[in-house]
Amino acid sequence: MNLAELAEANLAEFGEYERLIFEGRAYTNRQLFDGSCRLAAGLSALGLAPDDRVVLMMANGPEVLMSYPAIWRAGMTAIPVLFLLDAKELAYILENSGAKVVITSPEIYPKVSDAVRDLAAPPRVIVTGNDEPPPGCLSFDRMVADNAPLGRIVPRSGGDVATILYTSGTTGRPKGVVQTHDNLHANVMNAWNTTKTRRLGEMTLLVLPLAHTFGLSVLVSGYLFGVRSVLMRWFDPEAALALIERHKVRYMAGVPTMFVYMLMHPNAGKYDTSSVERWLVGAAPMPVEQLKAFEAKFGGTMYVGYGLSEACPSLANEREGMPRKPGSTGVALDGVRLKIVDDAGVELPRGQIGEICAQGRNVSPGYLDDPRATAEAFRDGWLFTGDCGYLDDESYLFIVERKKDLVIRGGLNVYPKDVEEVLHKHPLVAEAAVVGVPDSRMGEEVCAFVVVKEGAAPTAEEMIAHCQANLAKYKTPRFVEFVRALPKTGLGKVQKKELRRLAAERFAK
C-alpha cells in the first residue's frame, strides 16, 4: 500500500474533474496528478532514495497537493512542518530527522535559510513560485516543468512510514510521530465507515493548515470521495464566509478558534451560508454555547471530534442522527476501541475518570528514534493519550482535562515545558510555570507565572519579548503574572491545578 495509489485511483474512478480552486484559479485532479508525478521524478533525479525524508514547510497552496503524493510516489517520507515555527525549531527538526530536502515558499524561505545555515549536513532547498529562486536553491516550478512524469509508483508496504509529524514533547524537544501508509488510510476509512456523510463531488472549504494532522487527514480523504475543494492559503474569517457563499460550500472542517472568529465577525450577517450541511470541529474543545450560537447563525450541523497526532488523528466524533450530549466528543469511530484506565493501567468502569487509551489500525507505531517516549505512550497494543476523560453508559466520550497540561491555543498545541525552558533562560528569572487560561476566541491562551531573582524587576513586556525571540509566536505567553513563589506540594512539585485556578480568576474571558 502506498498512499500515492489514491491519486491514481481517484482518476480511474471519477475521471478528470475540477479538484481544486485556489485564489481564483481552478486545477483539475489530472493537472495535480501530473504535477506530482513530475515532481516525484525531480526528487528522484536529485539522488534521493526510498525512505529519504522531505520537509514541507509552506503555506497552503496547490503545490502542497502535488508534494505529498510526489513524495509518496517516489517511496519517500513527508515531514510536514507548520510555517509558524521559528528557525530554531525547524533546525532541530531538520537535524533530528536527517531530512535531505526542504520544499518551501518565498515568504517562508528566510526562516528556512536561517534554519539550515549552521547545520552540518544542510538539506537541498526547493522554493515555489515563478520567480528566480534564491542562490543555491532549486525552483519547484522548473522541477515540475522540466521532468517527465515518474510513471511507476515505488512499492511500499502498509507498514512503511508515510509521514513524520513533529509535535512538541514534554521534555521540551519536539517528538516525531511516525505515521505509516496504513495508519493514514485506516483513519480515513474509519471516518467513512462511521459517518458515510461525505457526498461524491461535494464542495468543501479547506482552511486547516495542510501541515497539521487534522488538515492532512482532510486532504487524504478528498481522494477517496471525489471531493472538490476551495483552498485558502491561510484562514481569514470574512474571506472564508465569502468563499462559502460564492462556491456553495457544503462542508468545512476547522478548529474552534476559526468558528469563533466567523461567529464574531461584524460582517458575518452579509453572507449566505445556507449551502453548508456539516461543520466539523476538532483539535480543541468548543463550548456548547458557542456551538449552538454558530449553528443558529450560519445553519447546518456542527459535529465535534476528538483525536491526536498519534492516532493520525481521529478517535471519536459525533454522528448524524445520534443525540448530542453537551461536553461529549461523541463515540469511538468504527475501527477504534477506547478504554479508560487508572494510573496503574487498570480499566475503569463507565463514568469514572481516568486516562483515555485507544487501539486501532490508525494508531501510530511510535516516535522517531525515541524508544523511551514510545514505551511510555504505546503499551500492550494501546495508545495512552495522556488525556483524562470518561465513557458514559452509552459509550459517549467526555474529555475532562489534559493529563500532560497541554495548552491548545487556536487549535495548535503548546506544551508548557517548551515555554518554561525559554523563560528560565532569562537572566532575571528564578522560576517559571506555564498553564492555559480559558479564552472565548482562542480556546485557551498561554499564561506564565514568574518568580524573579532577588532585586530584579523585569516587566511583563520584557518577558513576552524574550519568548517571542525564542519561540513561535503562537507559543508566546499572552499573560505574565509575577508571583513571590509558585505553589508546590510537599515534594516540591509545582501545583499546576492551583495555577490554572489563579489564571482563570485573573485572565479568563
N, C-alpha and C positions, 0 to 999 in steps of 0.2 A: 504494500500500500504506500503510495506517495500522494500527498495532497495535491500535487501538480496534476494528477489524473482528473481532479474535479473540474478543472478548466476545460479539458478535452471532453469530458462527459457532458458538461454544460452545452457546448457547441453541438455535440451529437444529438442531444435530446431536444433542445429548443431551437436549433438553427441560429442564424445571425439576428440579433435584435439590439435595440438601444439599451446598453447596460448601465451607462453612467452619464450623468450630467454634472459638469464641474465648471463653475464660473462662466456659464452661458454657452459652453461647448459640449456637444454630445459625442460619446465614444461608444462604439458597438462592442459586444463581447469578443468579436473576431479581431478587432483592432487591438484590444487589450491583450488578447491571447498571442497575437503575432508579435507585439512588442515584448511580451515576457519571453517568448521563445528566442528572440534576437538577443535580449539581454542575457539569457542563460548561456548562449553561445559566447557572448563577450566576456562573461565571467570565467568561463572555462578557458578562453583564449589567454587570460591573464596568468594561467598556470595554476589556478585554483583546482582543487581536487574534491571529490565527495567527502563530506563531513567537515570541510573547511567552513569557517564561520564568517558571516557577513552582517555587519551592523547597519540597521536602518534608523537614521535619526533625521527626520524631516517632518514638516507639517503635512497634513492630509493633501493628497493630490492624486491624479491618475497614475503617477509614477509609482506610488505605493502599491496600487493594484497590479502593476506589472512586476514589481520587485519580488513580492512574496512568491508567486508561482515560478518566477525565473530561478530564484534561489533553490526552491524545492525541485524544479525540473533538472537542475544540474547536480542534484544529490547533496546539496549543501544545507547548512543550518542558518536560519534567520535569527538575528538578535535585535528585536525592536526596542528602541530607547526613546523615551519621551523627550521631545526637544526642549522641555522646560528644565531639564537637568543642567547643572553648570559644568564647566570644562573639567574640574577636578573629579567630579563624579563620573563623567564619561571616560576620563583617563583610566580610572580604576577598572571600569567595566571592560575597556579595551585590553588592558593588561591581564586581567583575570581570565577573560575568555580566550585570549590569543587570536582575536579576530584578524583576518587578513585584509578585509576591505570595509570601508565605511561609505554608504550611499547617503548623501545629504543634499540640501537645497541651499541656494545662495545666501538666504537670510540667516541660516544656521551655520554656514561654513566657518565664520570667525571663531565660533565656540569649538568646532571640531579642530580647527588649526591650532588653537591653544592646547587642546587635549593631547594631540599627537606629538607636539613639539619635543617633549623630553622623554618619549618612550624609546626603549632600547631597540624595539623592532616595530616601527610605526607602520600602520596599515596603509594600503593604497586608498586614495580618496576619490570618489566619483561624485560629481556635482551636477544636479539637474539644471535645466534652463537652456535657452538658445544662445546665450552669450558665451564668449570665450571663457573657459574655466580658469580658475586661479593657477598660477605657475605650479607645476608638479602634479596637478590634478587631471583626472580624466573627465570627459564630457559624457554624461548619461545619454543625451540625445544622439551624439555621434556613435556611441556604442550600439544603440538600438538601430540606427540607420545603416551602419557600415557592416554589420554582421548578418550572415544568413541564419535563418532560424535553426535552433537546435532541434532536430526532428525527433529525437528519441529521448524519452524520459529515463534518467539514470535510475535503475531499480533500487528501491528501498523497501525494507520490511516495515511493518506497522510499529515495531518497537524501536526503530531508528529515530533519532532526535530531529524534530522539525523546527522547533524554536527553543531559545533560552531566554526567558523573560526575567529580567532582574527586578527584584523587589527589595526594599530596604530591610535589613536584618536587625535584630535586637542587639547584635554586637557592634552596631554602628557601621558595618560594611554591608553593601548590597549582596543579596544571595541570588544566584542564577537558578530559577525554577526551570527544570528540564521538562519540555512538553513534546511528546512523541507524535508521530503522524496519527497513530491510533487514538491517542488522547484527544486531540483536537477534533477528529472525525466523530468519535464517540460522543463528545459534548454536543455537537450539532444534532446528531441523530437522537440523543436523549431528549433534547428540547422538542424536536419534531414529533417523536413518538408520544411525548407527553401532551402537547397542546394541539398539534395539527391545525394551527390557526394561520400559518403563512399561506397566502394565496399566490399561485403562479403568476408571475408578471406584475405583481403589485408594485406600486411606487413607495419606496422608503426614503427617509431622510437620514443620512449618515452624518452625525455631528460628533460622535465619540472619536478621540484620537485613535488612529488605527495601530498605534504602538502600544495601546493599553490592552490588557487581556480581554476586556469587555468588547472593545471595538474590533479586535481580531476575530472574536467568535462571530460577531455580526457579519464581518467580511466573508468568512468561510461559509457561513450559512447561505449567502447570496448565490453561490454557485449551484447549490442543490435545488433551489426553488425558482430559478429563473427570474430572480428579483431584479427590478430596475431601481437605481438609487440616484438621489441628488446628494452630492458630497460637498461638505463645507470644509474649507481649509482649516478654519478653527471656529469655535462656537461664538455666535453673536445672537442674542435673543430676538431682536426685531428682524434680522435677516432670516433667521430660522422660520419665523412666522410668515414672512413674505414668501419664502420658498414653498412652504406648506400650501399656501393659497394658490400660488402660480402653478404648481405641478400636481395639485390634488393628491398630496401625500396621504397614504393610508396607515403608515406605521413609522414610529420613531422610538429608538432606544436612547436613554440618556441617564445621567446621574442626577440626584435631587437638585443640586445647585442650578443646573440648566433649566429645569422645570420651574424652579422658584423665580429665576430671573425672567422667564417668559411670563409667569403669572403676575409679577410685579411691574412689568414694563408699562410705562404710561400710554404707549400706543397699541397695547395688546388688543384692544377692542376694535381696531381698524381692520383686522384681518379675519378672513373666513377660514376656519379650521374644521369645518363640518365634515370634510373628507376623511379625517383621521378616525380609524376604528380602535386602534390599540396604541397605548404608550407603555413602554417597558422601562421601569426604573430599577436601577441596581447600583452596586458599588458602595452604597452608604444608606443609612436609614432615612426615610422620608416621613415626617409627621403626618398622621392621618388627617388632621385638619387641613393641611396644605394639599394633600392628595385629593380630598373631596372638593376643595375650592378650585383646584385645577380642572377636575372633571366638569364641574358646574360651569366654568368659564369657557372651556375650549371644546367640550364634548368628548366622545369616545370613552374608553375604559382604560384605566391605568392598572397595570399589573406589576406587583412587587416581586423581585427576585433576590436570591442570595447566592453568593459564590466567592471564590478567591482564586488567585493565580494558580495555586497548587492543584486546583480542580479543573482548570482550563476552560472556563471558570465556574460553570453553573452547577449548583447542588439542589436548589429548591426554588419554586416560584408559585405564584397564584395561577389558577387555571380558569378558563372560561366556563361559566356555569356553576362554579363552586362558591359557596358562601364566603364572603370576606370576613376575616376576623381581625379587628384592629390590633396592630402591633405584630401580626404574623407575616412571614415571608412565604406563606403557602406550604405546600407539601413537597417531598422529595421528587425529583424528576424520575421518570421511568429509566431504569438502568442504574439508579443511585440508591444506596442504602445509607440511612442515617441512624446514629445512636448517640445517647448522652451518657457520659461516664464521669465518675468521681476522680479525685486526684490519684487514686490507685489504679485507674483504668477499668474499674468495675462498672458495668452498665447499670444505669439508674432507672427506676420506674417512671412512668409517664407523669409529667407535671413537676418533676424535680429538676432543679437547675444544676448543670454541670458543663463539662467541655463537649462541644459538638464534634463528633467524629463521622467521617464519610468513607464510603467504599464504592468503587465503580471503575469502568474502563477509562473514564475521563480523568482519573486521578493520576497526577504526575508520579514518576518513579523516584523523584527526589531532587536534591540540589546539586549543582555542578561542583565537583571537587570539594564537597563539604560533607564528609561522612558523619560527623558529629551532629550537625543540624538535621541531616536526613534521618538519622537514627532517632532523634527526638520527635520529629513530626510524623514519620511514617513507621508505624509499629504494627506488627502482626496483620499486615494486609489492610490497615486502616490509616487514613489521614487524620491526625489530631490537629484540628484547625486553629486552636488557641483562642477560639471564640466561645463564650458561655451562653447557654440558652436552655430551652426545654422543648419537649414534644408533648402536645396535649393528647387526649384520648382519641382524637381523630387524625393523629399524625401531622397536625399543623406544627410548623417550626416557629419558635419565638426566640429572637436574639435579645439577650439581656444586657450583656456587657462584653467588652473585649478583654480577654484574659491577658493579652500582651500589651495592653494600654495603647493600642493603635489609635491614632487620630486620623480621621478621614475628612479631609478638607476639600470640598468641591469634587468629591469622588476620587481624589488622589490620596494615596497612603502616605502618612507622615509618622515615622516611628520616633517617639520622644528621645530615645537614646542618641539618635543621629544629631538632634538639635542640642541635647545636653553636652555632648562631647565638644561641639563647637563653642558653646558658652564657656565651658571650662577652660578653653584655650585663651580666653580673655584675661589679661594680667590682673584685673581688679576683681575677678570673680572667685569666691571661695567655694561655693556650692551652687548647684542649679538643678531644678527638676521641671519637667515639661509635661503638661496634660492638655487634654482637649476641653474646650468650653462650647456649649451649645450655641449655634448661630442660625437664625432663620433663613439666611441666604446661602451660606456656605456649608450648612450641615454642622460643621464644627470649625472653630478657629483654634490656632495654636497659642497657648498661654504659658509663659515661662515665669517660674518663681526663682528669684535670685538672691543669694546671700553674698554680700560683697566683703572684701577683706577690710580689716580694721583701718579706719581713717579714710577709706575710699568713698567717693560719692559720684559714681557714674550716673548718667541719665538713661531712661528707657530708650530714647532715640539712639544713644550710643550702642546699646546692646543690640538693637534691631539692625543698625548699620553693620555691626560686626558680623551678625548672622547672614545678612544679605551678601556680604563679601565672601562667604564661605559655603553657602547653601543655595539650592534652587529657591527662587522667590516664594514658591508655594509652601516651602517648609519653614520659612522665616516666621517667628512669633509675631502675632498681631498685638498681643498684650504682654507687658512685662511688669511684674509686681515684685518690689524689693521687700524682703522679709528679714527679720533678725535671725531666724533659724527655721529649718524645714522640720515639719512634724515627722517623728520617727518612732518605730517600735523599740522595744527593749533591746532588740538585737541590732539596732542601728539602721534598719531598713526604712526608706522613705515611705510614708503613708500616702500613696497617690490618691486613694479614695478621699482623704481629707482635703487634699489639694484641689481635686475636682469639685468638691463641695464649695470651697472658698472661691474658686474661679467662677463657678456658676452664679454665686451670690453677687460677685463683683462685676462680671463682664457679660453674662448671658443676655441674649436679646432675641 
